[in-house]
Amino acid sequence: MKATVLRALFMWLVLFIILQPIFTYIDYLLDLQVKANTSYITQKAATEGMVTASMKAEVISNLKAVGFPEGSIKITSGTEVVLERKQRIDVYVTAPRVNLFPYNFSGVSQPTQYYGHGSIMSEYLD
């Protein structure tokens, strides 16, 4: 009986050790998706001189396809008007971070948002 209980408890430990790196990798991939889409929208905004509604919709669609809730994705830009050539465009994308880790080994709280920031010079020609 004692050996069976020990095996059952040991199995949970082994399962935890196996799953933790998988959860960490999934968290990394979601963070990478937010950063990649931030870079994508920033590069597209350079030629237009601003972040347009269609660009925002495209990035929201991309992130929604990965599993982020559509209503909680926030895309902001430093300006709402067209910027002329050689002016800086800043784009910020935030999405909610799901707590994938079953146990927090440190006393520090985990971030609640995935965050992406991109900046580029405007290439817009009138």
C-alpha positions as CSV (number, residue, x, y, z in Angstrom):
1,M,0.0,0.0,0.0
2,K,2.8,2.4,0.9
3,A,4.6,1.7,-2.3
4,T,1.5,2.4,-4.4
5,V,1.0,5.8,-2.6
6,L,4.6,6.7,-3.2
7,R,4.4,5.8,-6.9
8,A,1.2,7.9,-7.3
9,L,2.9,10.9,-5.7
10,F,6.0,10.4,-7.7
11,M,4.0,10.2,-10.9
12,W,2.6,13.7,-10.3
13,L,6.1,15.0,-9.8
14,V,7.3,13.4,-13.0
15,L,4.3,14.7,-14.9
16,F,5.0,18.2,-13.5
17,I,8.7,18.0,-14.5
18,I,7.7,17.0,-18.1
19,L,4.9,19.6,-18.5
20,Q,6.7,22.7,-17.2
21,P,9.1,23.0,-20.2
22,I,6.2,22.5,-22.6
23,F,4.2,25.3,-20.9
24,T,7.3,27.5,-21.0
25,Y,7.7,26.9,-24.7
26,I,4.0,27.6,-25.4
27,D,4.3,30.9,-23.5
28,Y,7.5,31.8,-25.5
29,L,5.7,31.1,-28.8
30,L,2.7,33.3,-27.9
31,D,5.1,36.1,-26.9
32,L,6.9,35.6,-30.2
33,Q,3.7,35.9,-32.1
34,V,2.8,39.2,-30.5
35,K,6.3,40.5,-31.3
36,A,6.3,39.2,-34.9
37,N,2.9,40.8,-35.6
38,T,4.1,44.1,-34.0
39,S,7.0,44.1,-36.4
40,Y,4.8,43.3,-39.3
41,I,2.3,46.1,-38.6
42,T,5.2,48.5,-38.0
43,Q,6.8,47.7,-41.4
44,K,3.4,48.1,-43.2
45,A,2.7,51.4,-41.4
46,A,6.0,52.9,-42.7
47,T,4.8,52.9,-46.3
48,E,1.4,54.3,-45.3
49,G,2.7,56.9,-42.9
50,M,0.3,55.7,-40.1
51,V,-1.4,52.6,-38.8
52,T,-4.7,52.1,-40.6
53,A,-7.8,50.3,-39.5
54,S,-7.3,47.6,-42.1
55,M,-3.8,46.9,-40.7
56,K,-5.2,46.7,-37.2
57,A,-7.9,44.3,-38.4
58,E,-5.3,42.1,-40.1
59,V,-3.1,41.8,-37.0
60,I,-6.1,41.2,-34.7
61,S,-7.2,38.4,-37.1
62,N,-3.7,36.9,-37.0
63,L,-3.6,36.9,-33.2
64,K,-7.1,35.7,-33.0
65,A,-6.1,32.7,-35.1
66,V,-3.4,31.8,-32.6
67,G,-5.9,31.9,-29.7
68,F,-6.0,35.4,-28.3
69,P,-9.5,36.8,-27.5
70,E,-10.3,39.4,-30.2
71,G,-11.7,42.0,-27.8
72,S,-8.7,42.1,-25.5
73,I,-6.0,42.8,-28.2
74,K,-5.0,46.4,-28.1
75,I,-3.1,48.1,-30.9
76,T,-2.1,51.7,-30.4
77,S,0.0,54.0,-32.4
78,G,1.8,57.2,-31.6
79,T,-0.3,59.2,-34.0
80,E,-3.7,59.1,-35.8
81,V,-2.6,61.3,-38.7
82,V,-0.3,60.6,-41.6
83,L,3.3,61.3,-40.8
84,E,5.6,62.6,-43.5
85,R,8.8,61.0,-44.5
86,K,11.6,60.7,-41.8
87,Q,9.2,61.0,-38.9
88,R,9.1,58.3,-36.3
89,I,6.1,55.9,-36.1
90,D,5.7,53.9,-32.8
91,V,3.3,50.9,-32.6
92,Y,2.3,49.1,-29.5
93,V,0.5,45.7,-29.4
94,T,-0.7,44.1,-26.1
95,A,-2.5,40.9,-25.6
96,P,-3.5,39.1,-22.4
97,R,-1.1,36.5,-21.0
98,V,-2.7,33.3,-19.9
99,N,-1.2,31.8,-16.8
100,L,0.2,28.5,-18.1
101,F,2.4,27.7,-15.2
102,P,0.9,25.4,-12.5
103,Y,3.3,26.5,-9.8
104,N,5.3,29.8,-9.4
105,F,8.7,28.9,-8.0
106,S,9.6,32.5,-7.4
107,G,7.8,35.0,-5.2
108,V,7.6,37.4,-8.2
109,S,4.3,37.7,-9.9
110,Q,4.2,36.8,-13.6
111,P,3.3,39.5,-16.3
112,T,-0.3,39.7,-17.2
113,Q,0.2,41.0,-20.8
114,Y,2.2,40.1,-23.8
115,Y,3.8,43.3,-25.1
116,G,5.2,44.3,-28.4
117,H,6.7,47.7,-29.4
118,G,7.9,48.6,-32.8
119,S,9.3,51.9,-34.1
120,I,10.2,52.9,-37.7
121,M,10.7,56.0,-39.7
122,S,7.9,56.9,-42.0
123,E,8.4,56.3,-45.7
124,Y,5.3,58.1,-46.8
125,L,5.5,60.3,-49.9
126,D,2.7,62.6,-50.7
